[in-house]
Amino acid sequence: MTITDTFQHETVKSYKFGYSPVGKPKLYVHVYYVDGLLIDTGQSRASREVLRRIGEWDVRKIFITHHHEDHSGNLNLLQAHFNCPAYASETCCALMKNPPKISLAQHIFWGNRPPNHQLIPPKETIHTDKYNFQIIPIPGHASDMVALYEPHKKWLFSADLYVHHYINYFLKNESVKQQIESIKRILKLDFEVLFCAHNPQFTGGKSLLEKKLIFFENFYAQVSELQEKGYTAKQIFKQLNFSENRFIQFISHGNLSKMNMVKSVIEDVENSH
């Protein structure tokens, strides 16, 4: 089942796409459009609906916030359809030439994405006729992830930096420490609207990111304190009374789990010594 929804906030349009092989989707992703610029392309599992819903838009540029398959899944399809250039960070451009393998869970809910050799890395900004978006690195969730910030409109296209003010699952290659640093970098900006790829917030966006920063800082402090006392990852997990979604952990081959959050802090602490 594929479910779509749409909204418009000021001059920014969005479609929300969700796919599930059985029943109603639980995971959704947003693509955004403003003044000829399409930000992200959605998951390939929803490619038919993506093309049907946004195929008539006047897309003149595409920007990919990071290489994850729910953001880049329809890049080749839409770039060919609109016959337009596509942009991403230098790291994303390199990764998309030979995208990393994904887990079974990611295949099921998002779908894979083909390589792309046409992505262009802009310098520090990307322009449209009316707006000038600053490109701000926000690694942690993904090494190549960036946000787009329009200072005059106080818009922040935050990719997956927010999602929610707490997190239950973590990818193996994510970093808690980097996410803390990225959130702190973004909180220095003047913004109100948070165009999150999964959970947009039209008011109070900054305060919600502050809540997520507190969550990560508390989590980091708890885990690092126990790690310094000599506890193993499994012992820390048990000590903090965490629980795991075994189904998600199983079908993702361990690529998505709460244990990955614990291991990330341990690795960050060890690397800081």
WOMOPE-V605160 format. One record per backbone hydrogen bond with DSSP energy under -1.0 kcal/mol. NH is the residue of the N-H (numbers start at 1). CO is the residue of the C=O. E is the energy in kcal/mol with one decimal. If there is no record, write none. Layout:
nh->(NH,NH)
co->(CO,CO)
e->(E,E)
This chain:
nh->(3,5,7,9,12,13,14,15,16,17,18,20,29,30,31,32,33,34,37,38,39,40,41,45,46,47,50,51,52,53,54,55,57,59,60,61,62,63,64,71,72,73,75,78,79,80,81,82,83,87,88,93,94,95,96,98,105,107,108,109,110,111,116,120,126,128,133,134,135,136,138,145,146,147,148,149,150,154,155,156,157,161,164,170,174,175,179,180,181,182,183,184,185,186,187,189,192,193,194,195,196,197,201,205,208,209,210,211,212,213,214,215,216,217,218,219,220,221,222,223,224,225,226,227,228,230,231,236,237,238,239,240,241,242,246,249,250,251,252,253,254,255,257,261,262,263,264,265,266,267,268,269,270,271,272)
co->(18,16,14,12,9,33,7,31,5,29,3,1,17,197,15,39,13,37,34,61,32,63,71,110,43,44,46,47,48,49,50,51,54,57,36,36,85,38,87,68,68,69,72,74,75,76,77,78,79,62,120,89,90,91,92,95,251,103,104,105,106,106,96,86,133,131,126,149,124,147,145,142,65,136,157,134,155,150,150,193,148,158,162,257,171,140,175,176,177,178,179,180,181,182,183,186,154,154,201,156,194,159,194,192,204,205,206,207,208,209,210,211,212,213,214,215,216,217,218,219,220,221,222,223,224,227,226,232,233,234,235,236,238,237,244,245,246,247,248,250,249,252,170,258,258,259,260,261,262,263,264,265,266,267,268)
e->(-2.6,-1.5,-1.8,-2.7,-2.5,-2.9,-2.2,-1.7,-3.3,-2.8,-2.3,-2.1,-2.1,-3.3,-2.2,-1.9,-2.6,-2.3,-2.0,-2.7,-3.4,-3.1,-2.7,-2.3,-1.4,-1.9,-2.8,-2.5,-2.0,-2.8,-2.3,-1.4,-1.6,-1.7,-3.0,-1.9,-1.7,-3.0,-2.7,-2.3,-1.8,-1.1,-1.7,-2.8,-2.7,-2.1,-1.9,-2.8,-1.3,-2.9,-1.7,-2.8,-2.0,-2.4,-2.5,-1.1,-1.2,-2.2,-2.5,-2.4,-2.4,-2.4,-2.8,-2.3,-2.1,-2.7,-2.5,-3.2,-2.9,-2.6,-2.8,-1.3,-1.6,-2.7,-2.0,-2.2,-2.2,-1.5,-1.6,-1.5,-3.2,-2.5,-3.5,-1.3,-1.6,-2.1,-1.7,-2.2,-2.1,-2.6,-2.6,-2.2,-1.9,-2.2,-2.4,-2.1,-1.7,-1.3,-3.4,-2.9,-2.0,-2.5,-2.7,-1.7,-1.8,-1.9,-1.9,-1.7,-1.9,-2.2,-2.1,-2.3,-2.6,-2.8,-2.6,-2.3,-3.0,-2.2,-2.4,-2.4,-2.6,-1.9,-1.6,-2.5,-2.3,-1.5,-2.1,-2.6,-2.4,-2.0,-2.7,-2.2,-1.4,-2.1,-1.2,-2.4,-2.4,-2.7,-1.4,-1.7,-3.0,-1.9,-1.8,-1.1,-1.2,-2.6,-1.9,-1.8,-2.1,-2.4,-2.6,-2.9,-2.4,-2.4,-1.2)
